[in-house]
């Protein structure tokens, strides 16, 4: 670099600036992707937890002798889901 002409030095600095700008864009997108992934994971976990809770309630209701129709009303599960338990 010490032997670069002013034109070569300017070209090098512009290239370096472009590289840093692109790297920052990629790093920012990566970080945003991680945050988005965490949010999606939390949402999926909550949904799965709610479904598991409904299944547990349905199992208990079924063991108590409640009808399939009553279990469907109670849990919001489908008839097919209740009958599989």
Secondary structure, 3 states (H helix, E strand, C coil): CCCCCHHHHHHHHHHHHHHHHHHHHHHHHHHHHHHHHHHHHHHHHHHHHHHHHHHHHHHHHHHCCCCHHHHHHHHCCCHHHHHHC
